[in-house]
Amino acid sequence: MKNLTRADGPMDAEEGALRRQLFLMAGFAGLSLRAGPVLSQTSALRRRAGTVNFVEGDVRLSDEAGARALAGGTVVREGQTLETSVRSEVHVVFDDGGFLAVRPSSRVQIEQVKIAGSFDDSLSLRLFSGALRSITGWIGKFDKKNYQLSTTVATVGIRGTDHELAIIAAGQERRGEIPGIHNWVHEGGTTLKSPGGEINIEPGHAAWAPHTGEAPKAHQAIPRYLQQRRTRHEARIEAHAKRITEHIEMRMKKRGMLKNGEKLEDAQRRHLATKASKNAGREENARHERAEASKPAGGTGHHGKK
């Protein structure tokens, strides 16, 4: 069979198989392949986020095509949802070098992703239930506003961060647990926001936001029930975390984002300098526009001498 291709390059095996399936479905339904709404909403045409590199137990990947069992090596895309059972876990390595571990009994969606190899790439995740650990890649290293992790009540903003998020549903808490959205920071820092306010969380600290929307509150110490949500696969996550800069630099080099001899920190300084220059240019243009707008209409109004 000939290799399948698409406009922006070769298809992966999953994408090719899905297109063939859609072809058959369209034929049975008496539809033309030109029926845009059919293909435009398929997972194969969604933007790529990363690759599954570890699966234990029953993990499901769902999108508009339905739910299916997940295997290692699967490409995960924008709009898809990962769901783990009570004794399962899945790890995803994002294309920007970042890492996501979805804990048992959890459901998380990759809401939006743009990992095209530029400093304005972005990623947003939504945790519906359970817990996860996220280690940000280059997206979290350049513009923190371009990474966001949200729940139904609270959102988490970051600054180059390794952190954990857990939802303890009201009425389902065990003895000693506090219902709410809990955020625990290992490295970097986060801002936990809810309708009632926000709180900054530093490394080695945790905070929680009530489901009622009240202002988040700091934990005095890391609760034991958050630590217990970690699994026996934590060493795999720690290994990626320790080499996160290496992972990011490797992928940036492949995308041409690093100049010869540059390291991640060099690219960060270059990016900040570029942003500062652009901001200065915008401010100068704004000053010029304000000066022009303040000039009297119709000139100075002076007349020449007789």
Stockholm file with secondary structure:
# STOCKHOLM 1.0

chainA/1-306         MKNLTRADGPMDAEEGALRRQLFLMAGFAGLSLRAGPVLSQTSALRRRAGTVNFVEGDVRLSDEAGARALAGGTVVREGQTLETSVRSEVHVVFDDGGFLAVRPSSRVQIEQVKIAGSFDDSLSLRLFSGALRSITGWIGKFDKKNYQLSTTVATVGIRGTDHELAIIAAGQERRGEIPGIHNWVHEGGTTLKSPGGEINIEPGHAAWAPHTGEAPKAHQAIPRYLQQRRTRHEARIEAHAKRITEHIEMRMKKRGMLKNGEKLEDAQRRHLATKASKNAGREENARHERAEASKPAGGTGHHGKK
#=GR chainA/1-306 SS CCCCEETTEECCHHHHHHHHHHHHHHHHTTCCTTCHHHHHTSGGGSCEEEEEEEEESCEEEEETTEEEECCTTCEEETTCEEEECTTCEEEEEETTSCEEEECSSCEEEEEEEECSSSTTCEEEEEEEEEEEEEECCHHHHHCGGGEEEECSSCEEEESSCEEEEEEECTTCCCTTCCCEEEEEEEESCEEEEETTEEEEECTTCEEEECTTCCCCEECSSCCHHHHTTCCTTHHHHHHHHHTHHHHHHHHHHHTTCSCTTCCHHHHHHHHHHHHHHHHHHHHHHHHHHHHHHHSCTTSCCCCCCC
#=GC SS_cons         CCCCEETTEECCHHHHHHHHHHHHHHHHTTCCTTCHHHHHTSGGGSCEEEEEEEEESCEEEEETTEEEECCTTCEEETTCEEEECTTCEEEEEETTSCEEEECSSCEEEEEEEECSSSTTCEEEEEEEEEEEEEECCHHHHHCGGGEEEECSSCEEEESSCEEEEEEECTTCCCTTCCCEEEEEEEESCEEEEETTEEEEECTTCEEEECTTCCCCEECSSCCHHHHTTCCTTHHHHHHHHHTHHHHHHHHHHHTTCSCTTCCHHHHHHHHHHHHHHHHHHHHHHHHHHHHHHHSCTTSCCCCCCC
//
